[in-house]
C-alpha cells in the first residue's frame, strides 16, 4: 500500500482558497446532489456519456439485467436518464461527481496535496481556469479513446480524476524536485516529485494498456487520466509563463 500523505509547503505564498473551494464543491455534489451516490437518476443524467458528446444528442436507455461473468450474480443496470442541459456541459458537471466514497476520498486527497502548489504558481483565477479547461479536455480524451478502441459509447464516466491528473502534470513540470511524503506500508518516506508523480503516471499508462483489449481496465477511464496529465504538462507552460521564467532566471543567477 503506497499513497501520498503530503508535500513540502514551506515555500507556498498564498492561501489556496480556490483549491479548497474545488474540494468543497466535489464533496457537496456527492453528499447533497448525488445523495451519497444513491440518486442514480442525477448520476446517470449528468455524467459524461461518450455517445452523447459525439452526437450532441441526449440518449435515454432502459435498465437491463446484467450477469457478472466472474460471480454469476445478476443485477439491474439502470438506464441513462434525460439530461436537462446541453449534453456537452456534462463534461463539466461530471467533473464534480463521484462513484463512491473511496473514489471521492482518493481524488480529494490528491487535489489537497498537489493543487495548492499549482494555485500558488498560477494565482487564483488562472488556476481555476486551468483546472476546468484541463478537466474537460481529459473528458474528451476519454470520449475519443472510447470511440477509437471500439468500447461501449453508452457507459457514463464521472469524477475529478482527469482534472486532478492535469494538476499532477503541472506539478511535475513546476516542482520536479519538491519533496512528496509517501506512506509505504508502515513507513513514511519522502521522495522527489519527479519520482512519485512519474511512477503514478507510469502506472496509469501500464494499466491503460488493458483498454487495448476493448474493455476499460477495472472500470477506470485511464485515457482521461493520461490525457489530463499530458494536457496539464503542456498547458502549464502557457498558464505559468511568469513563474517558469522567474524560476529559470533564479537558476541562471546561481550558475
C-alpha positions in Angstrom: 0.0 0.0 0.0 1.6 3.2 -1.2 -0.1 6.6 -1.3 0.9 10.3 -0.8 0.1 12.0 2.5 1.6 15.4 1.9 4.3 17.5 0.4 6.8 20.3 1.4 4.8 23.5 1.5 7.3 25.8 3.2 7.6 27.9 0.1 3.9 28.4 -0.5 3.0 32.1 -0.5 -0.8 32.3 -0.8 -3.8 30.7 0.8 -5.2 28.4 -1.9 -8.8 29.1 -1.4 -9.8 28.1 -5.0 -8.3 24.6 -4.3 -10.3 24.5 -1.0 -13.4 25.6 -2.9 -13.0 22.9 -5.5 -12.6 20.2 -2.8 -15.7 21.6 -1.1 -17.8 21.6 -4.3 -16.8 18.0 -5.0 -17.9 16.9 -1.5 -21.1 18.9 -1.6 -22.0 17.5 -5.0 -21.6 13.9 -3.8 -23.4 14.5 -0.5 -26.3 16.8 -1.5 -26.6 16.4 -5.3 -25.9 12.7 -5.6 -27.3 11.9 -2.2 -24.1 9.9 -1.3 -24.3 8.2 -4.6 -27.8 6.9 -4.0 -29.6 9.2 -6.5 -28.9 7.3 -9.7 -31.2 9.5 -11.7 -29.0 12.5 -11.1 -25.8 10.5 -11.6 -26.9 8.9 -14.9 -28.3 12.2 -16.2 -25.3 14.4 -15.6 -22.3 12.0 -16.1 -20.5 12.3 -19.4 -21.6 9.7 -21.9 -19.3 9.4 -25.0 -22.2 8.7 -27.4 -24.0 11.9 -26.3 -20.8 14.0 -26.5 -20.0 12.8 -30.1 -23.6 13.1 -31.4 -24.7 16.1 -29.5 -28.0 14.2 -28.7 -29.4 13.2 -25.3 -29.7 9.4 -25.1 -32.2 7.7 -22.8 -32.0 3.9 -22.3 -33.9 1.3 -20.4 -32.4 -0.6 -17.5 -31.0 -4.0 -18.1 -30.3 -7.2 -16.2 -26.6 -7.9 -16.2 -24.9 -11.1 -15.2 -21.4 -10.8 -13.6 -19.2 -13.2 -15.7 -17.0 -14.0 -12.7 -19.6 -14.5 -9.9 -22.7 -15.3 -11.9 -24.6 -12.8 -9.8 -27.4 -11.0 -11.7 -28.1 -7.3 -11.0 -30.0 -4.5 -12.6 -28.1 -1.9 -14.6 -30.0 1.4 -14.6 -30.5 3.1 -18.0 -29.4 6.5 -19.0 -31.6 9.3 -17.8 -32.8 12.5 -19.5 -30.2 15.3 -19.3 -31.8 18.7 -18.8 -28.8 20.7 -20.0 -26.9 20.6 -23.3 -25.1 17.3 -23.3 -21.7 18.9 -23.9 -22.0 20.5 -20.5 -21.8 17.1 -18.9 -18.1 17.3 -19.5 -18.3 20.0 -16.8 -20.9 18.5 -14.4 -19.2 15.1 -14.4 -16.0 16.6 -13.0 -17.8 17.2 -9.7 -19.5 13.8 -9.4 -18.1 10.5 -8.0 -19.0 6.8 -8.0 -18.4 6.2 -4.2 -16.8 7.4 -1.1 -13.5 5.8 -1.8 -13.4 7.4 -5.3 -14.2 10.8 -3.8 -11.7 10.4 -0.9 -8.8 9.3 -3.2 -9.4 12.2 -5.6 -9.7 14.8 -2.9 -6.5 13.6 -1.2 -4.5 14.1 -4.4 -6.2 17.5 -5.0 -5.4 18.6 -1.4 -1.7 17.7 -1.7 -0.9 18.9 -5.2 -3.4 21.5 -6.1 -2.4 24.2 -3.6 1.1 24.5 -5.0 -0.1 24.8 -8.6 -2.5 27.5 -7.5 0.4 29.2 -5.7 2.3 29.3 -9.0 -0.7 30.4 -11.2 -2.7 32.6 -8.9 -6.4 32.0 -8.1 -8.2 32.8 -11.3 -5.6 31.2 -13.7 -5.7 28.1 -11.5 -9.4 27.8 -11.7 -9.4 28.2 -15.5 -6.6 25.7 -15.8 -8.4 23.1 -13.7 -11.7 23.4 -15.5 -10.2 23.5 -19.0 -7.9 20.5 -18.4 -10.7 18.6 -16.8 -12.9 18.9 -19.9 -10.0 18.1 -22.2 -9.4 15.0 -20.1 -13.1 14.1 -20.5 -12.7 14.5 -24.3 -9.6 12.2 -24.2 -11.8 9.5 -22.7 -14.6 10.1 -25.2 -12.3 9.8 -28.3 -10.4 6.8 -26.8 -13.7 5.1 -26.3 -14.5 5.7 -30.0 -11.1 4.6 -31.3 -10.9 1.5 -29.2 -14.5 0.4 -30.1 -15.7 0.4 -26.5 -19.3 1.0 -25.5 -20.4 4.5 -26.2 -23.2 4.4 -23.6 -21.1 3.9 -20.4 -21.1 7.1 -18.4 -18.0 8.5 -16.8 -17.6 10.8 -13.9 -15.1 12.0 -11.4 -12.5 14.7 -10.9 -9.6 12.4 -11.8 -9.0 13.9 -15.2 -8.6 17.4 -13.9 -6.5 16.2 -11.0 -4.3 14.3 -13.4 -3.7 17.7 -15.1 -2.8 19.2 -11.8 -0.2 16.4 -11.3 1.2 17.0 -14.8 1.5 20.7 -13.9 3.1 19.9 -10.5 5.7 17.7 -12.1 6.8 20.4 -14.5 6.7 23.2 -11.9 8.1 21.4 -8.9 10.1 18.3 -10.1 12.3 18.3 -7.0 9.8 19.1 -4.3 9.6 16.5 -1.6 6.5 14.3 -1.6 5.7 12.3 1.6 4.6 8.8 0.9 3.1 6.2 3.2 4.6 2.9 2.2 3.0 0.1 4.4 4.1 1.2 7.9 6.8 3.7 6.8 6.7 7.3 5.8 9.3 8.3 3.3 10.0 11.5 1.3 10.9 11.3 -2.4 11.2 14.0 -5.1 8.1 14.8 -7.1 9.5 13.5 -10.4 9.8 10.1 -8.8 6.4 10.0 -7.0 4.4 11.6 -9.9 6.4 9.7 -12.6 5.6 6.4 -11.0 2.0 7.3 -10.8 1.9 8.2 -14.5 3.7 5.0 -15.4 1.0 3.1 -13.5 -1.7 4.9 -15.5 -0.1 4.0 -18.8 0.6 0.4 -17.9 -3.0 -0.2 -16.6 -4.4 1.8 -19.5 -3.0 -0.7 -21.9 -5.7 -3.1 -20.7 -8.1 -0.9 -22.6 -6.5 -2.1 -25.8 -8.3 -5.3 -25.4 -11.6 -3.4 -25.9 -12.7 -3.0 -22.3 -11.9 -0.4 -19.6 -9.4 -1.8 -17.2 -11.1 -2.3 -13.9 -13.9 0.2 -14.8 -11.4 3.1 -14.7 -11.2 5.6 -17.5 -7.4 5.6 -17.8 -7.5 7.6 -21.0 -8.9 10.6 -19.0 -6.0 10.3 -16.5 -3.4 10.0 -19.3 -4.9 12.7 -21.4 -5.4 15.1 -18.4 -1.8 14.6 -17.3 -0.4 15.3 -20.8 -2.7 18.4 -21.3 -1.6 19.6 -17.8 2.1 19.3 -18.6 1.6 21.1 -22.0 -0.7 23.9 -21.0 1.0 24.8 -17.7 3.8 26.3 -19.9 1.2 28.8 -21.2 -0.6 29.4 -17.9 2.6 29.8 -15.8 4.9 31.7 -18.1 5.9 34.2 -15.4 6.5 31.6 -12.8 8.7 29.5 -15.1 10.6 32.5 -16.4 11.3 33.7 -12.8 12.4 30.2 -11.8 14.7 29.8 -14.8 16.2 33.3 -14.1 16.9 32.4 -10.5 18.7 29.2 -11.6 20.9 31.1 -14.0 21.9 33.5 -11.2 23.1 30.5 -9.2 25.2 29.0 -12.0 
